[in-house]
Amino acid sequence: MGTLTGPKMRRLEEDEEDLDRISRLPDAILGEIVSLIPTKDGARSQVISSRWRHLWRSAPLNFDLGEAGDWWDDSADIYEQEISGILSSHPGPGRRFYIPGLFLMFSDHPTAILDGWLQSPALLNLQELEFDYGVQRVDPLPPLPSSGSQLISLTTLMPNMKVLALSQRHLSLDVVINFMKCFPCLEKLYIESCMRGEKNVWFHKYQNLIGTLDIRLKKIVLINYGGTNSHINFAKFFVLNARVLQSMILEVSHKISGEWIERQHRLLETENRASRGALVDFVYHNSRPGPLGWVGAKVAHDLSTADPFVRLRDWSG
């Protein structure tokens, strides 16, 4: 066996020294590092050092099911057992949980499974939740947890939820408002819709709610904005009622003119926006990252950055 000498030896020693410096950090900081990296990398961190082996279970859980394609099996039961086993082995709290449309398409009883997962102690105080129903699905979508007590339990389990990404076939303000009731601390909403959606007429329907619903959203990104009445009503709700809104990005799938943008601003009543400092931007790109169902975890969220919308801003800038 050869002996390392010269530059190779020095490089190896430097790498070991860097690793030792990281390992000397307090467990709380190391755990935070593990929770900020992708799920697979977090699991692999256990082989770095014996001191790292307990960190995955002690760090906030970053569970991205969008990475599950490598271990998808023809049997949905095995898939469910794998996920349930991981959730049961982690004491919590949870940082992020991503549910892909693939699971919802193939599971025979998705509602009950999702119910159990969302009430798992591993997801206690969850901060980020992503639902992807798959924009090409034609069957009726499985319902959210049905009973009022279950929705209330989401608020109890996840009071600190700040980021939500949704992929809807039909844009629905009702669905988003129900999520906001569950997650009162929600600050960032990333939503994609491929159809015109519901009418989303809200003034009379939510007139009594507006005064009591504390909308804390600071950033909203709406993909496939079409300028239809449905989309206008949806966006206008937040323009006129989100008092701390900082940015609303409306991404369109067709070329737009200055006249079209001016008309949309009038229809959205941006001059009367609740947050005077909010920016409402229309973005068109003939090539964007793709549907949320395929790249949502890469575009809407990146745990390696402080701002999960930074990549979206990169390609929309």
N, C-alpha and C positions, 0 to 999 in steps of 0.2 A: 504494500500500500504506500503510495507516494505521500510526501510531507508537504504541506502548504507552506510556502515561503513568500517573502516580499509583499507586493501589493495585495495579493489574494488573502494572505493572512491578516494584513492590516484591515482590509475591508470586512472580513469575517469578525474580527474583534470589534470594529466599529458598530456592526449590526447587532452584536450581542450587547454592547454597551447601551445602544439605543433601546433595545428590548428591556434591559435592566432598568433604565430610567422610567419607562412606561410602567413596568411592573411595580415600581416603588410608589406609584401614585396610590392615594387612598382608595379603598374599595368603592366608595360612593362615586368617585370620578370615573373609575374603570367601568363600573356598571352603567354609567351614563353613556360612555363611549360605545359599549356593546349594544345599548338600546338604540343608538343612532345609525347603526350600520344594517344592511339588509339581513333578513332572517338567516339565510344560509351562512353568511359570513360570521354572524353572531354565534351560530352553533360551532363553526370551525375554530373560533377563538379559544375553545377549550383545549386544543392541542398545543397552543403556544407555550403554556406553562401550567404546572399543577395549580398554581395560585389562581388561574383564570377559570378553572373548571366549575367553580360554584357561582361564577358571576352571571352566567346566562339565566339561571333561575332566580337570582337576586335582583337582576336588572329589570326595569319596566319592559314588558313584553312588546316586541315589534313583530307582529305576525302578519305577513303579507301572503295571502293565499294565492295571489297571482303568480307566485313562484312555484306553485304546486304541480305544474304541468309535468315535471320530471318524474313525479311519483303518482301520476294519475293511473288508476287501474280500471279495468272494465267493470269491476264491482264497486258501486258507489258505497256499499257498506264498509269496505276496507278503507276507502277514502275518508268516510265519516269517522271511523274508529281511529285512524291516524291523527286526525285533527283533534278529536275529543281527548285522546290520550295526551297530546301535547298540552292542551289547555288544562287538563286535570293535574299535570305534573308541575305547572307553574303557579306560584302563590299569588302573582300579581304584584303591583298594579299593571295596567295595560297602557301602552303608548299608542299603538296603531293596530287596527284590524281591517284587513281588506278581504271582501267576499266576492269572488269572481262569478260572472254569469255562467261559466261552465258548470259550476256545482249546481246552480239553480235549474239548469236545463236537464240534468241527468238524475237528480235526486227525486225519489218518489214522495218524500215528505219533507220538503225544504223548510216549511214554516216551523215545524216542531224542532228540527235540528237547529235552526238559527236561534230560536227561543232559548234552547239550552245553552248554546254557545255564548249568547249575549249576557246571560245571567251567570256565567262562570266567574268565580273569584279571580281568575287570571286576567279578566278584563275590567276589574274594578278600577274606577276613576279613569276609564279610557279617554284619551285625548283626541284621537283621530279615527274616523270610521268611514270606510268606502263601500258603497253598494254598487254593484254593476249587474244590471239585469240583462245586458247584451242587447245592443240596438237592433239586431236582426231577428230577434225572437218574435214569432207571430202568435204564439199561444198566450192566453191570459197570464199575467204575472202572478206569482204567488203572493199572498197578502203579507203585510207586516204583522208582527205579533198582534193578535186579534183583540184580546181583552184589555180593558182600561187599566187593570192592575198591572199588566205586563208592560204597558207603555210607561206607567208611573215608575215601575221598577227600573226602566232604562234611565230615567232621570236620577234615581237614587244611585245606581251603579256607575253612571258616567256623567257626573255633574260638571266635569272639567273639559268635556268635549269641545274642541276649538276648530277643527277642520273636518269638513264633510264633502265627499265627492260622490255625485250621483249620475248615473246614466239612465235616462228615461226614454221610452219610445214616444210617449205623449207628455209634453211638458205640463206639469200639474203644480199649481201654487198650493193647493190643499195639502199635497204630500210634503212639500217643503215646510209649510207652516206647522204641520204635525211634528216634523223633525225638530223645528226650532222650539216647540213646546217641550220636547223631550230633552233638548240640549240647550239650555238657556245661555250658556257661555259661548255659543258658536260664533266664530269670528271670520271664517273663510269658507265660502261656498263655491264649489266647482261643479257645474252641472252641464250635461250634454243631452240634447234631444234631437231626434231625427224626424219627428212629425210636427205638425202644427200644434197639436195638443188640445187641451180643453179651452173653454172660453176664458177661464181665469178672471171672470168678473168678480171683483172683490169688494167694492166700496160698500154696498149694502150688507153683503154677507159678513164682512169682518169689521163693520163700523164700530161695534161695541168692543171688539177684541183689540183694535189698534191702540186704544188708550192704556191697555194693561199689558200688552205683549212688548217685552223689552228686547228690541232687536239690536244685538250687539255686533252684527256683521260689519266688517271693515273692508273686505274684498269679496267681490262676486265676479265670477267668470261664467258666461253663458255661451256655450258652443252651439253653432248652427242657428244663430239668431236670424229669423227670416223677415222681421218687420211686419208680421201678421198681427191681427188684433189679439190673438192669444199670447204671442210673445211680447207685444207692447204692454198688455195688461199685467203680465207677469213682472216685467222689468219695472214698470211704473210703480208697482206696489212698493218696491224697495227704494226707488228714487224719492218717493214722497214720504216714506215712513222710516227709513233707516237713518237715524240721526247721527250716527258716528261713521257712516260709510266714507271710505277714502277713495276707493277705486271700483268702477264697474267696467269690465271688458266684455263687449258684445261682438263675438266673432261670427262673421257672415261667410257663406259659402259661394257668394257670387260677387262680381265686381260692383262697386257702388260709386255713386257720384256725389259731389258736394251738395247738390240739391237734395238728393235722397237723404243724406246725413242731416241736413238742416230740417227737413220734414220730420225725421224721426225724433230729433231733439224737441220739436214742438209737440209731437204726439206723446212723448214721454214726460213732457212738462219739466224738463231739466232746470228751467229757470226758477221753478218753485221747489227745487230739491230740499229735502229736510236737512241734509248736511251740506252747508254752503261750500265746503272745501272739497267735496267729492268730485272726481273726474270720471266722466262717462265717455269711453272711447270705443269707436267702431273699428274693427280690424278685419281685413280681408287678406287671405293668402291662398294662392292656387295650390300650394303644397304645405300642409300642416302635419303635425306628428301622427295623426290618425285618430280613430274613434277612441273614446275613453276605455271601452271594453278591451282594447288591445294594448294600449300604452298608458293607461291612466296612472299607473304607479310610477311611470317614468316622467310624465308631463305634469300631472296635477300634484305630485308629491315626490320629494326627494329628501330623505332623512339626512343626507350629508350636507344639506344647506339649511340655514336658519329660516329662509323663506321658501315654503313648498311651492310657490308660484313662480319662482325665479326662472325656471326653464321655459314656462309659458311666455314670460316677458321677453326671454331671449329670442324666440322665434317670431314674436308679435311686434318686436320693436323696430 
